[in-house]
Amino acid sequence: MALQIVTIPCLSDNYAYLIRDEDTDQVAVVDVPDATPILGALKDLNWSLDKILITHHHYDHIDGVEDLRTKTGAKVYGAKADAHRLPALDVELSEGDTFELGTEACDVLDVSGHTIGHIAFVFKNAEAAFSADSLMALGCGRLFEGDAEMMWGTMKKFIALTDDTLVYSGHEYTASNAAFALTIEPGNTDLQSRIEDIKHKRANDIPTVPASIGLEKATNPFMRANLKEVKALVNMADASNADVFGEIRRRKDNF
C-alpha cells in the first residue's frame, strides 16, 4: 500500500495536495483555494477525483470547492463543527472518525486554534499528515478564533505523531517563520542547518513542505514551548507550557 502525493501551488502562497491510493486509483484533494490548477493537474496526470477534503473555512482553502465539485462529481468531506460556514458537505467529520481513501485509512484530528473546527487528515500507515494552517513548517497559524491553551493542545497532538510523519501544510511561509524562530533560539544548530536548506529550496523555487514531525520538534518554536531551554530563553522558566506557547505566538504576531 502506498500513497502518491502531488503538491499544487495555488493563489500567491497556498498549497493544495492531490493524494492517490496506488492500489485502487482513488484520489482525494486537500483544500481547494482555486479549482483551476487542481483541474489542470488532474488532466495532466489523467486522474479522476473522488474526494474533496476541507480543513477549515477560510476562503483561501475553500473558494474553488463548488467549481471542482461540479466538474468532477467528487464528494466533499469536512468538519461537522464547521459545517455552517463550509460548502455543503457530503460527509461530516469529527475527531476520532476514520474513513478510507482506497485501501488507506485516514484519521481525523480536531486541530482547533487558528479557527474553531479546523481539522487535520492523518494517514498513519503512509505517515502523512495534512495540517493546513494548524501546524505549519516552522510555525503555526494565528489564533484567530482559539486561544493559546487550545492551540498548545493541538501542538501536542502533532508531537504525538511518529517523527517520520511528513506534514503537508497550507502555505509557503517557511522562510519568514525561520527568521522568527531564530529570534527565539539563535543557538539552535538544527534550526541553523534547516535555514540553509530553506534558502537553497526557495532560491530554486522548490517547496519547503512537507517537513517531518521530527524536524519540526527539533526546530519549530511552537512545538518546543514545553522545553526547559526554550522557557529559559523567553524568561518564563516556571510558566506553563501553554503560557509559553502563548508568549511565542504573541511575539510572532508582532514580528
N, C-alpha and C positions, 0 to 999 in steps of 0.2 A: 504494500500500500504506500502511496506517495501522493503528495500534493505538488502541483506546478503552480507557482505564484508569479504573476506579472504585475509590475508596478506601472501605474499610468499617471503621469503628471497631469494635473488639471488646474484651471484658473492660473493664478500667479504663483502659488506655492503649495497647493494641495496635492495629496496623493489619493488615488483610488487603487484598489487591488482586485485583479481577477484571480480566482482560485479554482483550479481544475483538479478533480479527483481522477487520477490517471487510470484507475481500474474501470470506471464507469463513464467517463467523459462528462460527468455532471460539472457544471460551472456556476460559481457564485461571484458576485462583486460586492466589495465592502465600500459603502458610501458612493454617492453619485453627485459630485459637485457640478458636473456638466456631462450630459449624455454623449455629446459628440465624440470626444476622444475615446470613450469606452466602446461606443459602436464601431469606431474605426479599428480599434484593437481586436474586437471580436471578429470583424470581417477579415482582417489580416491573418488572424490565427485560425480562421474557419471554425470558430467555436459558436455554439448556441448557449444562451444564458438561461439558467433555471431559477436562480435565487438572487434577490437584491437584499443585502444585509445592511441595515441602517444602525449607526452607533448613537447618534443624538440629533437634536432638532435644528441645529444651526444651519442657516441657508447654504453655506459653502460645503455642506455634506449631503444635502437633500434636493437641491434645486433641479437636478436632472432626473429625479426618480420617475415622475409621471411620464416623461418623454421616453425613458428607457423601458418602463413597464409596457407602454403602448406598443413600442416597436419590437419587443422581444417576447412578451407574454410571461415574463418572469414573475414569480411570487415575491411579495415584499415582506420581509421579516424585520421586526423592531421591538422596542421595549413597550410592554403593556403600560408601564408607569408614565410613558411619554406619548402614548398613542393620541392624545388630544391635540398635539401640535406636530405630529408627523404626517406624511402622506398616508392614505388609507392602508392599513396593514392586513395582509392575508394571514399572518401568523404573529401572535403577540407573545413576547418572551419575558421571562423574569429570571432573576438569579437562581441558579441551580437547574434550570432547564437544559436539556440536551437535544440536539437534532442532528440529522445526518446530511452530509454532502457526499452522495455516493456511499462509499464504504468508510468514510472518515467521520467520526463523531466530533461535534462541536459543542463545547460547554459555554454557557452564558454567564458572565460576571457582571454584577452591578458595580460600576466604577464611578459613581456619582462624585461630584465635587466641582468640576468645570461646569457641568449642568446637573440638575436632578433628573435621574432616569437615564443617564449615559450608561451604555453597556459596552462590553468588550467581547470579542469572539475568540475562543481559545481552542485550538486543535491540539490536544495534548500528545497524541501519538506522533503527529508531524512536528511537534514543538514549534508551533507558530501561533502568535497572539496578535490580534488586530485591535489596537488600543485607541485609535483616532486621537482625540485631544485630552485623554486622561493622562496616561504616561506617554511622554514624547522622548525622542532622542536627546539626552542630557537635560531634559526639562519636564514640565507638566503644564497642563492648561491653567489659565487664570481661573480663580474661584468666582465665576460669575453668579452662581446660584448656591453652591455649597459653602462649607467653612473648612478651616484647617483640620479639625478633628475628623470630618468626613473624608477629606482628601488623603489624610495620612492613613486612614483605614483602607482606602483604595490602593495606596502605595504598598501596604502590607500584603495585599492580595497578589500584586505583581512580584514582590520579593519572594513569595512562597512558590512561584513557578520555578522550574528547573533552570539552572544557569545557561543551558544551551538553547532555551526557548528564544526564538527570534521575535522581536517586537516590531510590528509594522504600524507606524503611527501616521497621523493625518496630515502633517505639514513638513516642509523643509525649513525648519527653524534652527537646525543644529549649530550652525556657526555662531549665531547670536547667543544661543544657550551656552555654548562653550565659553564664550567671552565672559558671561556672567559666572559660570561655575568656577572659573579661575579666581574670581574675587573672593569666593568662599574658601577654596582650598588651593592656594597658589603653589603649595609644595607637593601636590598630588602627582606623582610621576606617571601613573596610569592615565590621568587626565591630560598631562602634557603630551604623552605619546598619541593619545586619541586626537588631540587638536591638530597635530601634524598630519594625521590620516585624513581628517576633515578638510584641511586646506588642500591636500592633493586631490581629493574627490571633487570638491567644488570647482577647483581650477580646471578639471576635466569634465565638468557637467555630469558627474556621477552622483546619484542619490546617496545620502548618508544614512538612509534607513533601508532595510531593517538593521537593528543592532541587538545583540544578545542581552538577556537579563543579567548575565554575569558581568558584562561590560558596564551596563547601567549601574549595577550595585557597586562597582568599583569607581565610578566617575560622576554619576548623576547626583547632585547635592540633595535633590528632593527625595531620593531613596536612601540617603545617608544621614537623615536627621536623627536617627537613633544612636549614632556612634559617638563615643566619648570625645574623640578628637575633633569631630565637627561641632559638637556642642561647645567645646572649649574655644574654637575659632570664632564663634559668634557670641562669645561671652555669656553663654546660657548653660553652664555646666550642670546645674541642678534642675533644669526645666524639663517638662515632659516632652516626649518625642513629638507630639502634635504641636506643642507650642514652638518648638524649634523649627519644625516644618513651616509653621505659620510665619515665623520671622524670616526664613529664607524666601518664602513666597512674597512677603512684603517687600523685601529688598529687590527681588526680581521685578516686581511691578513698578518700582521706581528706578530701575537700572537704565 
